[in-house]
Amino acid sequence: MAATLGAQQPPPPKPAAPVVAPATSALSLAELKAFAETQLAIAVVLDSSGKQLAQVKNKTPQAQVEMQKNRQLLVAAALSRRGLTKAEFERRRFIVSTDNRARFQLDSIIAGLTGQPLPGRVVASASPEAGPPMSLTMMAVGYIGARYLDTPGNSGLIAMGVTEAKVAAQHAGFMARTPQNLKALQMHAGHVLHAIDPTTMPAATAPGKGYGVKRAMDGVIAYAEFAAGSAGASANVKTHSAHVIGAARSTLTRADVVMAMARRIQSASSADAASKLVGELQSLCDQLVAGSDVNHDGKIVWGEGEGGLQQAQDHLNLLIAGEKKPA
């Protein structure tokens, strides 16, 4: 029945409060370890109480209420033992769910705490001829240099970065062939962007592997940090992990400059304006692998903003060689 004119109407619903994502910041290895330990402790509580709640003898409303209260107390105790509030635990959970680097580190820490393999890792059955199991430190090093879980072809993270960086350099080179064709210049600028970070320039037909230099370097840094921070990491691992990280970070910085210049080419209003940036873009793309002699002393080192993917690989090789030497 239609409402009578002038009849009292219910008040309109209040607008929902905007959802604000938790503030994020990098988590230290200690913070990630505390989060991992708390997450495992809470999982035990939930698993145990879930089984009890499902038992026939505990199906009465009173038993269910009591057991739910007990579950909440146990979860609160697990948080308290590690100095975490519920809000802080949720903040850390948000970070590891949105930050690949933190996710990599968390998975490795949980693998160390539980003895379970990292996600996606297949564990071969033991045999009398098998050598000692690989340490988590060297597993992380292997992900950087030899074979990773989610790269195309399961290549190591540095190798994947080199592959994508070469695609970026190739397409920066293609621009020099058509300096007066604005459409071609902008198309290849998009290909450069895709090779650096495909999330910023998605394209089903773009060249490259669809992984990106930046994602590869995030993985290198995450696993090198984990290797250096692992219990029992040698001085050799700590030293050369720092050098790998330094070169990877300067590569990330250079990649950001490459992307900014590619975007300038995409937004240029004329071929003349765009083509003036091509030479510098080519040079920067080449430096992703080769690094750059920033201080003009005739050599390129891993630090001081000079290092590229080649320097990251060189110091990874030194790390591996150092671990093979007899103690």
VOLUM-360829 format. One record per residue (C-alpha): x, y, z; residue in one letter. Coordinates in Angstrom, 2 decimals. Layout:
N
<<X, Y, Z>, "A">
...
END
This chain:
327
<<0.00, 0.00, 0.00>, "M">
<<1.32, 3.46, -0.89>, "A">
<<2.42, 5.59, 2.05>, "A">
<<-0.05, 8.29, 3.09>, "T">
<<1.11, 11.81, 2.23>, "L">
<<2.63, 13.39, 5.30>, "G">
<<3.05, 10.08, 7.15>, "A">
<<6.21, 9.81, 9.12>, "Q">
<<9.00, 8.18, 7.12>, "Q">
<<12.01, 6.38, 8.55>, "P">
<<15.14, 8.51, 8.54>, "P">
<<17.56, 7.87, 5.67>, "P">
<<20.43, 5.55, 6.56>, "P">
<<23.64, 7.22, 7.63>, "K">
<<26.39, 7.00, 5.02>, "P">
<<28.91, 4.31, 5.76>, "A">
<<32.18, 5.51, 7.17>, "A">
<<34.95, 5.40, 4.57>, "P">
<<37.22, 2.42, 4.81>, "V">
<<40.73, 3.59, 5.58>, "V">
<<43.56, 1.21, 4.82>, "A">
<<46.00, 0.80, 7.67>, "P">
<<49.09, 2.97, 7.45>, "A">
<<51.94, 0.99, 6.02>, "T">
<<55.67, 1.02, 6.51>, "S">
<<58.44, -1.45, 6.08>, "A">
<<58.59, -4.19, 8.66>, "L">
<<61.92, -5.22, 10.13>, "S">
<<62.89, -8.89, 10.25>, "L">
<<62.28, -8.83, 14.02>, "A">
<<58.75, -7.47, 13.49>, "E">
<<58.05, -10.05, 10.81>, "L">
<<59.36, -12.82, 13.05>, "K">
<<57.09, -11.72, 15.91>, "A">
<<54.16, -11.59, 13.49>, "F">
<<54.96, -15.05, 12.14>, "A">
<<55.23, -16.54, 15.64>, "E">
<<51.95, -14.91, 16.67>, "T">
<<50.19, -16.06, 13.51>, "Q">
<<51.29, -19.65, 14.13>, "L">
<<50.24, -19.49, 17.79>, "A">
<<46.80, -18.14, 16.85>, "I">
<<46.42, -20.83, 14.19>, "A">
<<46.99, -23.48, 16.88>, "V">
<<44.37, -21.87, 19.12>, "V">
<<41.80, -21.66, 16.32>, "L">
<<42.45, -25.20, 15.17>, "D">
<<42.14, -26.64, 18.68>, "S">
<<39.07, -24.66, 19.66>, "S">
<<37.44, -25.35, 16.29>, "G">
<<37.68, -29.08, 16.92>, "K">
<<36.18, -28.66, 20.40>, "Q">
<<33.33, -26.49, 19.11>, "L">
<<32.46, -29.20, 16.60>, "A">
<<32.15, -31.93, 19.21>, "Q">
<<28.58, -33.09, 19.92>, "V">
<<28.95, -32.64, 23.69>, "K">
<<29.76, -28.95, 23.15>, "N">
<<26.80, -28.12, 20.93>, "K">
<<24.69, -26.55, 23.69>, "T">
<<24.31, -22.75, 23.48>, "P">
<<25.96, -22.31, 26.89>, "Q">
<<28.98, -24.43, 25.92>, "A">
<<29.36, -22.61, 22.63>, "Q">
<<29.35, -19.20, 24.35>, "V">
<<31.88, -20.31, 26.95>, "E">
<<34.20, -21.81, 24.39>, "M">
<<34.04, -18.73, 22.18>, "Q">
<<35.03, -16.60, 25.18>, "K">
<<37.89, -18.96, 25.93>, "N">
<<39.04, -18.78, 22.32>, "R">
<<39.13, -14.97, 22.49>, "Q">
<<41.14, -15.08, 25.71>, "L">
<<43.68, -17.47, 24.18>, "L">
<<44.07, -15.32, 21.08>, "V">
<<44.54, -12.23, 23.26>, "A">
<<47.17, -14.09, 25.28>, "A">
<<49.04, -15.09, 22.10>, "A">
<<49.13, -11.43, 21.05>, "L">
<<50.18, -10.24, 24.49>, "S">
<<53.09, -12.70, 24.78>, "R">
<<54.70, -11.07, 21.77>, "R">
<<53.86, -7.51, 22.72>, "G">
<<51.27, -7.03, 19.96>, "L">
<<47.87, -5.39, 20.07>, "T">
<<45.12, -6.64, 17.79>, "K">
<<45.40, -3.43, 15.77>, "A">
<<49.16, -3.86, 15.30>, "E">
<<48.72, -7.51, 14.33>, "F">
<<46.16, -6.49, 11.69>, "E">
<<48.46, -3.73, 10.44>, "R">
<<51.27, -6.22, 9.90>, "R">
<<48.88, -8.66, 8.24>, "R">
<<47.81, -5.91, 5.84>, "F">
<<51.44, -5.14, 4.97>, "I">
<<52.41, -8.73, 4.22>, "V">
<<49.27, -9.17, 2.11>, "S">
<<50.10, -6.15, -0.07>, "T">
<<53.91, -6.04, -0.09>, "D">
<<55.66, -8.79, -2.07>, "N">
<<58.96, -8.20, -0.29>, "R">
<<57.40, -8.64, 3.14>, "A">
<<55.49, -11.69, 1.89>, "R">
<<58.71, -13.30, 0.66>, "F">
<<60.37, -12.74, 4.01>, "Q">
<<57.38, -13.97, 6.01>, "L">
<<57.13, -17.19, 4.02>, "D">
<<60.82, -17.85, 4.60>, "S">
<<60.54, -17.19, 8.34>, "I">
<<57.53, -19.50, 8.67>, "I">
<<59.40, -22.18, 6.73>, "A">
<<62.23, -21.88, 9.24>, "G">
<<59.91, -22.01, 12.24>, "L">
<<57.84, -24.96, 11.06>, "T">
<<60.28, -26.93, 8.94>, "G">
<<57.78, -26.82, 6.08>, "Q">
<<58.91, -25.88, 2.55>, "P">
<<58.27, -22.44, 1.16>, "L">
<<55.07, -22.13, -0.92>, "P">
<<55.53, -23.77, -4.30>, "G">
<<58.70, -25.62, -3.34>, "R">
<<58.69, -29.35, -4.09>, "V">
<<60.67, -31.38, -1.57>, "V">
<<62.35, -34.45, -3.00>, "A">
<<62.19, -37.62, -0.98>, "S">
<<65.31, -38.35, 1.02>, "A">
<<67.77, -40.94, -0.21>, "S">
<<70.97, -42.36, 1.26>, "P">
<<72.95, -40.63, -1.49>, "E">
<<71.40, -37.22, -0.84>, "A">
<<73.62, -34.60, 0.71>, "G">
<<72.69, -32.50, 3.72>, "P">
<<69.55, -30.39, 3.30>, "P">
<<70.11, -26.89, 1.96>, "M">
<<70.02, -24.21, 4.64>, "S">
<<67.38, -21.49, 4.41>, "L">
<<70.20, -19.01, 3.88>, "T">
<<71.46, -20.77, 0.76>, "M">
<<67.90, -21.45, -0.38>, "M">
<<67.36, -17.69, -0.42>, "A">
<<70.64, -17.23, -2.31>, "V">
<<69.47, -19.85, -4.81>, "G">
<<66.26, -17.93, -5.42>, "Y">
<<68.31, -14.84, -6.26>, "I">
<<70.80, -16.50, -8.55>, "G">
<<69.59, -19.85, -9.80>, "A">
<<65.89, -20.68, -9.70>, "R">
<<62.83, -18.95, -8.28>, "Y">
<<59.26, -20.10, -7.73>, "L">
<<57.11, -17.71, -9.76>, "D">
<<59.35, -16.30, -12.49>, "T">
<<58.69, -17.35, -16.08>, "P">
<<60.77, -20.48, -16.61>, "G">
<<61.66, -20.41, -12.91>, "N">
<<64.81, -18.40, -13.64>, "S">
<<66.73, -16.74, -10.82>, "G">
<<65.60, -13.24, -9.86>, "L">
<<68.73, -11.47, -11.11>, "I">
<<68.53, -13.29, -14.45>, "A">
<<64.88, -12.29, -14.76>, "M">
<<65.81, -8.67, -14.06>, "G">
<<68.49, -8.81, -16.76>, "V">
<<66.04, -10.30, -19.27>, "T">
<<63.50, -7.55, -18.69>, "E">
<<66.13, -4.79, -18.61>, "A">
<<67.40, -5.94, -22.03>, "K">
<<63.86, -5.72, -23.41>, "V">
<<63.61, -2.15, -22.12>, "A">
<<66.98, -1.27, -23.72>, "A">
<<65.97, -2.92, -26.99>, "Q">
<<62.79, -0.87, -27.28>, "H">
<<64.54, 2.32, -26.29>, "A">
<<66.87, 1.51, -29.21>, "G">
<<63.94, 1.02, -31.57>, "F">
<<62.91, 4.62, -30.89>, "M">
<<66.10, 5.92, -32.48>, "A">
<<65.05, 4.32, -35.79>, "R">
<<61.87, 6.40, -36.09>, "T">
<<62.67, 9.79, -34.50>, "P">
<<59.91, 11.60, -36.45>, "Q">
<<57.12, 9.09, -35.81>, "N">
<<55.44, 10.16, -32.57>, "L">
<<53.09, 7.17, -32.52>, "K">
<<55.98, 4.71, -32.81>, "A">
<<57.98, 6.56, -30.15>, "L">
<<55.07, 6.42, -27.72>, "Q">
<<54.37, 2.75, -28.48>, "M">
<<57.95, 1.78, -27.66>, "H">
<<57.89, 3.96, -24.55>, "A">
<<54.96, 1.83, -23.41>, "G">
<<57.01, -1.30, -24.06>, "H">
<<59.81, 0.11, -21.93>, "V">
<<57.35, 0.77, -19.11>, "L">
<<55.96, -2.75, -19.40>, "H">
<<59.44, -4.25, -19.12>, "A">
<<60.19, -2.22, -16.00>, "I">
<<56.81, -2.68, -14.28>, "D">
<<54.01, -4.40, -16.21>, "P">
<<51.44, -3.34, -13.61>, "T">
<<51.80, 0.26, -14.79>, "T">
<<51.42, -0.56, -18.49>, "M">
<<49.46, -3.81, -18.86>, "P">
<<49.42, -5.11, -22.40>, "A">
<<48.72, -8.63, -23.54>, "A">
<<50.89, -8.21, -26.65>, "T">
<<53.79, -6.34, -25.05>, "A">
<<57.27, -7.84, -25.40>, "P">
<<59.15, -9.27, -22.48>, "G">
<<58.22, -11.76, -19.80>, "K">
<<55.56, -9.76, -17.99>, "G">
<<57.50, -9.89, -14.71>, "Y">
<<59.34, -6.58, -14.66>, "G">
<<62.70, -5.29, -13.49>, "V">
<<61.21, -3.76, -10.36>, "K">
<<59.47, -6.91, -9.18>, "R">
<<62.64, -8.89, -9.74>, "A">
<<64.70, -6.39, -7.73>, "M">
<<62.15, -6.41, -4.91>, "D">
<<62.66, -10.16, -4.72>, "G">
<<66.47, -9.86, -4.80>, "V">
<<66.43, -7.38, -1.93>, "I">
<<63.94, -9.42, 0.12>, "A">
<<65.91, -12.64, -0.14>, "Y">
<<69.31, -11.01, 0.29>, "A">
<<68.03, -9.34, 3.47>, "E">
<<66.69, -12.67, 4.67>, "F">
<<70.00, -14.42, 3.93>, "A">
<<72.00, -11.78, 5.80>, "A">
<<69.63, -11.85, 8.77>, "G">
<<69.39, -15.63, 9.06>, "S">
<<70.67, -17.31, 12.18>, "A">
<<74.20, -18.53, 11.57>, "G">
<<74.77, -16.40, 8.45>, "A">
<<78.52, -16.13, 7.87>, "S">
<<80.44, -12.88, 7.59>, "A">
<<80.83, -13.65, 3.90>, "N">
<<77.04, -13.93, 3.43>, "V">
<<76.39, -10.74, 5.38>, "K">
<<79.03, -8.75, 3.48>, "T">
<<78.10, -9.76, -0.04>, "H">
<<74.35, -9.75, 0.66>, "S">
<<74.75, -6.07, 1.56>, "A">
<<76.57, -5.51, -1.75>, "H">
<<73.86, -7.32, -3.72>, "V">
<<71.23, -5.21, -1.95>, "I">
<<73.11, -1.99, -2.69>, "G">
<<73.31, -2.77, -6.40>, "A">
<<69.66, -3.85, -6.51>, "A">
<<68.50, -0.66, -4.80>, "R">
<<70.40, 1.58, -7.20>, "S">
<<68.86, -0.44, -10.05>, "T">
<<65.41, 0.24, -8.61>, "L">
<<66.20, 3.96, -8.39>, "T">
<<67.42, 3.95, -12.00>, "R">
<<64.31, 2.03, -13.07>, "A">
<<62.13, 4.78, -11.59>, "D">
<<64.02, 7.38, -13.65>, "V">
<<63.58, 5.25, -16.79>, "V">
<<59.84, 5.07, -16.16>, "M">
<<59.54, 8.82, -15.59>, "A">
<<61.34, 9.51, -18.88>, "M">
<<59.24, 6.96, -20.79>, "A">
<<56.12, 8.69, -19.51>, "R">
<<57.45, 12.05, -20.68>, "R">
<<57.84, 10.57, -24.15>, "I">
<<54.30, 9.20, -24.00>, "Q">
<<52.91, 12.61, -23.07>, "S">
<<54.97, 14.59, -25.61>, "A">
<<52.93, 16.65, -28.04>, "S">
<<55.36, 16.31, -30.94>, "S">
<<57.89, 13.85, -32.32>, "A">
<<60.64, 16.48, -31.99>, "D">
<<59.96, 16.88, -28.26>, "A">
<<59.83, 13.12, -27.71>, "A">
<<62.92, 12.28, -29.77>, "S">
<<65.08, 14.66, -27.71>, "K">
<<64.65, 12.28, -24.75>, "L">
<<65.46, 9.06, -26.61>, "V">
<<69.25, 9.19, -26.27>, "G">
<<69.12, 9.65, -22.52>, "E">
<<66.50, 6.93, -22.18>, "L">
<<68.72, 4.50, -24.12>, "Q">
<<71.65, 5.27, -21.84>, "S">
<<69.60, 4.77, -18.67>, "L">
<<68.18, 1.46, -19.93>, "C">
<<71.69, 0.20, -20.68>, "D">
<<72.76, 1.19, -17.14>, "Q">
<<70.10, -1.08, -15.62>, "L">
<<72.45, -3.97, -16.36>, "V">
<<75.85, -2.30, -16.64>, "A">
<<75.54, 0.21, -13.80>, "G">
<<77.01, 3.70, -14.09>, "S">
<<80.33, 5.32, -13.21>, "D">
<<78.66, 8.09, -11.23>, "V">
<<81.83, 9.58, -9.73>, "N">
<<83.85, 9.23, -12.98>, "H">
<<86.72, 7.33, -11.40>, "D">
<<86.92, 4.79, -14.20>, "G">
<<85.14, 1.93, -12.44>, "K">
<<81.62, 0.89, -11.48>, "I">
<<81.10, -0.43, -7.95>, "V">
<<78.08, -1.93, -6.18>, "W">
<<77.51, 1.12, -3.95>, "G">
<<77.37, 4.91, -4.22>, "E">
<<74.39, 4.66, -6.56>, "G">
<<76.55, 3.06, -9.27>, "E">
<<75.65, -0.62, -9.16>, "G">
<<73.46, -2.34, -11.71>, "G">
<<72.36, -5.90, -12.27>, "L">
<<75.87, -6.91, -13.32>, "Q">
<<77.32, -5.78, -9.99>, "Q">
<<74.53, -7.58, -8.12>, "A">
<<75.44, -10.77, -10.00>, "Q">
<<79.18, -10.28, -9.41>, "D">
<<78.72, -10.03, -5.65>, "H">
<<76.30, -12.94, -5.57>, "L">
<<79.02, -14.97, -7.29>, "N">
<<81.53, -13.85, -4.64>, "L">
<<79.07, -14.85, -1.90>, "L">
<<78.60, -18.32, -3.36>, "I">
<<82.34, -18.80, -3.91>, "A">
<<83.04, -17.75, -0.32>, "G">
<<80.61, -20.33, 1.05>, "E">
<<82.30, -23.10, -0.91>, "K">
<<85.70, -22.44, 0.66>, "K">
<<86.63, -24.77, 3.53>, "P">
<<86.10, -23.21, 6.94>, "A">
END
